[in-house]
Amino acid sequence: MDATSQKTLNLSAIVWRQPDGSPVACREKLKVLNENLEEIRQCCQDALEDAVLMGCEEGQVREVFEAIVRSIHNPYAKGD
């Protein structure tokens, strides 16, 4: 895939929000959130490349990634 066909995620454009909708303003929190997201992105990129090199269908790999994200449990949710 060439660089022009790749979609890139601009981390600096993300406005992280608190449950009440107000933006997260603490620079350290923003730094940690963005670093975590970049680590996740890189891990997924590596896993996708491995899967495609091993002959897996790209669309299926992406579906599995999406299912993993949907299955993540929030241990801090009220009522759990």
Distance bins in CASP14 RR format, pairs under 12 A and 6 or more apart:
PFRMAT RR
TARGET T0000
AUTHOR 0000-0000-0000
RMODE 2
METHOD distances of the structure
MODEL  1
1 7 0 0 0 0 0 1 0 0 0 0 0
1 45 0 0 0 0 0 1 0 0 0 0 0
1 48 0 0 0 0 0 1 0 0 0 0 0
1 49 0 0 0 0 0 1 0 0 0 0 0
1 52 0 0 0 0 1 0 0 0 0 0 0
1 58 0 0 0 0 1 0 0 0 0 0 0
6 41 0 0 0 0 0 1 0 0 0 0 0
6 45 0 0 0 0 1 0 0 0 0 0 0
6 48 0 0 0 0 0 1 0 0 0 0 0
7 41 0 0 0 0 0 1 0 0 0 0 0
7 45 0 0 0 0 0 1 0 0 0 0 0
7 62 0 0 0 0 0 1 0 0 0 0 0
8 38 0 0 0 0 0 1 0 0 0 0 0
8 41 0 0 0 0 1 0 0 0 0 0 0
8 45 0 0 0 0 0 1 0 0 0 0 0
9 34 0 0 0 0 0 1 0 0 0 0 0
9 37 1 0 0 1 0 0 0 0 0 0 0
9 38 0 0 0 0 1 0 0 0 0 0 0
9 40 0 0 0 0 0 1 0 0 0 0 0
9 41 1 0 0 1 0 0 0 0 0 0 0
9 42 0 0 0 0 0 1 0 0 0 0 0
9 44 0 0 0 0 0 1 0 0 0 0 0
9 45 0 0 0 0 0 1 0 0 0 0 0
10 34 0 0 0 0 0 1 0 0 0 0 0
10 37 0 0 0 0 0 1 0 0 0 0 0
10 38 0 0 0 0 0 1 0 0 0 0 0
10 41 0 0 0 0 0 1 0 0 0 0 0
11 30 0 0 0 0 1 0 0 0 0 0 0
11 31 0 0 0 0 0 1 0 0 0 0 0
11 32 0 0 0 0 0 1 0 0 0 0 0
11 33 0 0 0 0 1 0 0 0 0 0 0
11 34 1 0 1 0 0 0 0 0 0 0 0
11 35 0 0 0 0 1 0 0 0 0 0 0
11 36 0 0 0 0 0 1 0 0 0 0 0
11 37 1 0 0 1 0 0 0 0 0 0 0
11 38 1 0 0 1 0 0 0 0 0 0 0
11 39 0 0 0 0 0 1 0 0 0 0 0
11 40 0 0 0 0 0 1 0 0 0 0 0
11 41 0 0 0 0 1 0 0 0 0 0 0
12 30 0 0 0 0 1 0 0 0 0 0 0
12 31 0 0 0 0 0 1 0 0 0 0 0
12 33 0 0 0 0 0 1 0 0 0 0 0
12 34 1 0 0 1 0 0 0 0 0 0 0
12 37 0 0 0 0 0 1 0 0 0 0 0
12 38 0 0 0 0 0 1 0 0 0 0 0
13 34 0 0 0 0 0 1 0 0 0 0 0
13 37 0 0 0 0 0 1 0 0 0 0 0
14 23 0 0 0 0 0 1 0 0 0 0 0
14 24 0 0 0 0 0 1 0 0 0 0 0
14 30 0 0 0 0 1 0 0 0 0 0 0
14 33 0 0 0 0 1 0 0 0 0 0 0
14 34 1 0 0 1 0 0 0 0 0 0 0
14 36 0 0 0 0 0 1 0 0 0 0 0
14 37 1 0 0 1 0 0 0 0 0 0 0
14 38 0 0 0 0 0 1 0 0 0 0 0
14 41 0 0 0 0 0 1 0 0 0 0 0
15 21 0 0 0 0 1 0 0 0 0 0 0
15 22 0 0 0 0 0 1 0 0 0 0 0
15 23 1 0 1 0 0 0 0 0 0 0 0
15 24 0 0 0 0 1 0 0 0 0 0 0
15 25 0 0 0 0 0 1 0 0 0 0 0
15 30 0 0 0 0 1 0 0 0 0 0 0
15 33 0 0 0 0 0 1 0 0 0 0 0
15 34 0 0 0 0 0 1 0 0 0 0 0
16 22 0 0 0 0 0 1 0 0 0 0 0
16 23 1 0 0 1 0 0 0 0 0 0 0
16 24 1 0 1 0 0 0 0 0 0 0 0
16 25 0 0 0 0 1 0 0 0 0 0 0
16 26 0 0 0 0 1 0 0 0 0 0 0
16 27 0 0 0 0 0 1 0 0 0 0 0
16 29 1 0 0 1 0 0 0 0 0 0 0
16 30 1 0 0 1 0 0 0 0 0 0 0
16 31 0 0 0 0 0 1 0 0 0 0 0
16 32 0 0 0 0 0 1 0 0 0 0 0
16 33 1 0 1 0 0 0 0 0 0 0 0
16 34 0 0 0 0 1 0 0 0 0 0 0
16 36 0 0 0 0 0 1 0 0 0 0 0
16 37 0 0 0 0 1 0 0 0 0 0 0
17 23 1 0 1 0 0 0 0 0 0 0 0
17 24 1 0 0 1 0 0 0 0 0 0 0
17 25 0 0 0 0 0 1 0 0 0 0 0
17 29 0 0 0 0 0 1 0 0 0 0 0
17 30 0 0 0 0 0 1 0 0 0 0 0
17 33 0 0 0 0 0 1 0 0 0 0 0
18 24 1 0 1 0 0 0 0 0 0 0 0
18 25 0 0 0 0 1 0 0 0 0 0 0
18 26 0 0 0 0 0 1 0 0 0 0 0
18 29 0 0 0 0 0 1 0 0 0 0 0
18 33 0 0 0 0 0 1 0 0 0 0 0
19 74 0 0 0 0 0 1 0 0 0 0 0
19 76 0 0 0 0 0 1 0 0 0 0 0
19 77 0 0 0 0 0 1 0 0 0 0 0
19 78 0 0 0 0 1 0 0 0 0 0 0
23 29 0 0 0 0 0 1 0 0 0 0 0
23 30 0 0 0 0 1 0 0 0 0 0 0
23 33 0 0 0 0 0 1 0 0 0 0 0
24 30 1 0 0 1 0 0 0 0 0 0 0
24 31 0 0 0 0 0 1 0 0 0 0 0
24 32 0 0 0 0 0 1 0 0 0 0 0
24 33 1 0 0 1 0 0 0 0 0 0 0
24 34 0 0 0 0 0 1 0 0 0 0 0
26 32 0 0 0 0 1 0 0 0 0 0 0
26 33 0 0 0 0 1 0 0 0 0 0 0
27 33 0 0 0 0 0 1 0 0 0 0 0
27 34 0 0 0 0 0 1 0 0 0 0 0
28 34 0 0 0 0 0 1 0 0 0 0 0
28 35 0 0 0 0 0 1 0 0 0 0 0
29 35 0 0 0 0 0 1 0 0 0 0 0
29 36 0 0 0 0 0 1 0 0 0 0 0
30 36 0 0 0 0 0 1 0 0 0 0 0
30 37 0 0 0 0 0 1 0 0 0 0 0
31 37 0 0 0 0 0 1 0 0 0 0 0
31 38 0 0 0 0 0 1 0 0 0 0 0
32 38 0 0 0 0 0 1 0 0 0 0 0
32 39 0 0 0 0 0 1 0 0 0 0 0
33 39 0 0 0 0 0 1 0 0 0 0 0
33 40 0 0 0 0 0 1 0 0 0 0 0
34 40 0 0 0 0 0 1 0 0 0 0 0
34 41 0 0 0 0 0 1 0 0 0 0 0
35 41 0 0 0 0 0 1 0 0 0 0 0
35 42 0 0 0 0 0 1 0 0 0 0 0
36 42 0 0 0 0 0 1 0 0 0 0 0
36 43 0 0 0 0 0 1 0 0 0 0 0
37 43 0 0 0 0 0 1 0 0 0 0 0
37 44 0 0 0 0 0 1 0 0 0 0 0
37 69 0 0 0 0 0 1 0 0 0 0 0
38 44 0 0 0 0 0 1 0 0 0 0 0
38 45 0 0 0 0 0 1 0 0 0 0 0
39 45 0 0 0 0 0 1 0 0 0 0 0
39 46 0 0 0 0 0 1 0 0 0 0 0
40 46 0 0 0 0 0 1 0 0 0 0 0
40 47 0 0 0 0 0 1 0 0 0 0 0
40 65 0 0 0 0 1 0 0 0 0 0 0
40 68 0 0 0 0 0 1 0 0 0 0 0
40 69 0 0 0 0 1 0 0 0 0 0 0
40 72 0 0 0 0 0 1 0 0 0 0 0
41 47 0 0 0 0 0 1 0 0 0 0 0
41 48 0 0 0 0 0 1 0 0 0 0 0
41 65 0 0 0 0 0 1 0 0 0 0 0
42 48 0 0 0 0 0 1 0 0 0 0 0
42 49 0 0 0 0 0 1 0 0 0 0 0
43 49 0 0 0 0 0 1 0 0 0 0 0
43 50 0 0 0 0 0 1 0 0 0 0 0
43 65 0 0 0 0 1 0 0 0 0 0 0
43 68 0 0 0 0 0 1 0 0 0 0 0
44 50 0 0 0 0 0 1 0 0 0 0 0
44 51 0 0 0 0 0 1 0 0 0 0 0
44 61 0 0 0 0 1 0 0 0 0 0 0
44 62 0 0 0 0 1 0 0 0 0 0 0
44 64 0 0 0 0 0 1 0 0 0 0 0
44 65 1 0 1 0 0 0 0 0 0 0 0
44 66 0 0 0 0 0 1 0 0 0 0 0
44 68 0 0 0 0 1 0 0 0 0 0 0
44 69 0 0 0 0 1 0 0 0 0 0 0
45 51 0 0 0 0 0 1 0 0 0 0 0
45 52 0 0 0 0 0 1 0 0 0 0 0
45 61 0 0 0 0 0 1 0 0 0 0 0
45 62 0 0 0 0 0 1 0 0 0 0 0
45 65 0 0 0 0 0 1 0 0 0 0 0
46 52 0 0 0 0 0 1 0 0 0 0 0
46 53 0 0 0 0 0 1 0 0 0 0 0
46 61 0 0 0 0 0 1 0 0 0 0 0
46 65 0 0 0 0 0 1 0 0 0 0 0
47 53 0 0 0 0 0 1 0 0 0 0 0
47 54 0 0 0 0 0 1 0 0 0 0 0
47 56 0 0 0 0 0 1 0 0 0 0 0
47 58 0 0 0 0 0 1 0 0 0 0 0
47 61 1 0 0 1 0 0 0 0 0 0 0
47 62 0 0 0 0 0 1 0 0 0 0 0
47 64 0 0 0 0 1 0 0 0 0 0 0
47 65 1 0 0 1 0 0 0 0 0 0 0
47 68 0 0 0 0 0 1 0 0 0 0 0
48 54 0 0 0 0 0 1 0 0 0 0 0
48 55 0 0 0 0 0 1 0 0 0 0 0
48 56 0 0 0 0 1 0 0 0 0 0 0
48 57 0 0 0 0 0 1 0 0 0 0 0
48 58 1 0 0 1 0 0 0 0 0 0 0
48 59 0 0 0 0 1 0 0 0 0 0 0
48 60 0 0 0 0 0 1 0 0 0 0 0
48 61 1 0 1 0 0 0 0 0 0 0 0
48 62 1 0 0 1 0 0 0 0 0 0 0
48 63 0 0 0 0 0 1 0 0 0 0 0
48 64 0 0 0 0 0 1 0 0 0 0 0
48 65 1 0 0 1 0 0 0 0 0 0 0
49 55 0 0 0 0 0 1 0 0 0 0 0
49 56 0 0 0 0 0 1 0 0 0 0 0
49 58 0 0 0 0 0 1 0 0 0 0 0
49 61 0 0 0 0 1 0 0 0 0 0 0
50 56 0 0 0 0 1 0 0 0 0 0 0
50 58 0 0 0 0 0 1 0 0 0 0 0
50 61 0 0 0 0 1 0 0 0 0 0 0
51 57 0 0 0 0 1 0 0 0 0 0 0
51 58 1 0 0 1 0 0 0 0 0 0 0
51 59 0 0 0 0 1 0 0 0 0 0 0
51 60 0 0 0 0 1 0 0 0 0 0 0
51 61 1 0 1 0 0 0 0 0 0 0 0
51 62 0 0 0 0 1 0 0 0 0 0 0
51 63 0 0 0 0 0 1 0 0 0 0 0
51 64 0 0 0 0 1 0 0 0 0 0 0
51 65 0 0 0 0 1 0 0 0 0 0 0
52 58 1 0 1 0 0 0 0 0 0 0 0
52 59 0 0 0 0 1 0 0 0 0 0 0
52 60 0 0 0 0 0 1 0 0 0 0 0
52 61 1 0 0 1 0 0 0 0 0 0 0
52 62 0 0 0 0 0 1 0 0 0 0 0
53 61 0 0 0 0 0 1 0 0 0 0 0
54 61 0 0 0 0 0 1 0 0 0 0 0
55 61 0 0 0 0 1 0 0 0 0 0 0
56 62 0 0 0 0 0 1 0 0 0 0 0
56 63 0 0 0 0 0 1 0 0 0 0 0
56 64 0 0 0 0 1 0 0 0 0 0 0
56 65 0 0 0 0 0 1 0 0 0 0 0
57 63 0 0 0 0 1 0 0 0 0 0 0
57 64 0 0 0 0 0 1 0 0 0 0 0
58 64 0 0 0 0 0 1 0 0 0 0 0
58 65 0 0 0 0 0 1 0 0 0 0 0
59 65 0 0 0 0 1 0 0 0 0 0 0
59 66 0 0 0 0 1 0 0 0 0 0 0
60 66 0 0 0 0 0 1 0 0 0 0 0
60 67 0 0 0 0 0 1 0 0 0 0 0
61 67 0 0 0 0 0 1 0 0 0 0 0
61 68 0 0 0 0 0 1 0 0 0 0 0
62 68 0 0 0 0 0 1 0 0 0 0 0
62 69 0 0 0 0 0 1 0 0 0 0 0
63 69 0 0 0 0 0 1 0 0 0 0 0
63 70 0 0 0 0 0 1 0 0 0 0 0
64 70 0 0 0 0 0 1 0 0 0 0 0
64 71 0 0 0 0 0 1 0 0 0 0 0
65 71 0 0 0 0 0 1 0 0 0 0 0
65 72 0 0 0 0 0 1 0 0 0 0 0
66 72 0 0 0 0 0 1 0 0 0 0 0
73 80 0 0 0 0 1 0 0 0 0 0 0
74 80 1 0 0 1 0 0 0 0 0 0 0
END
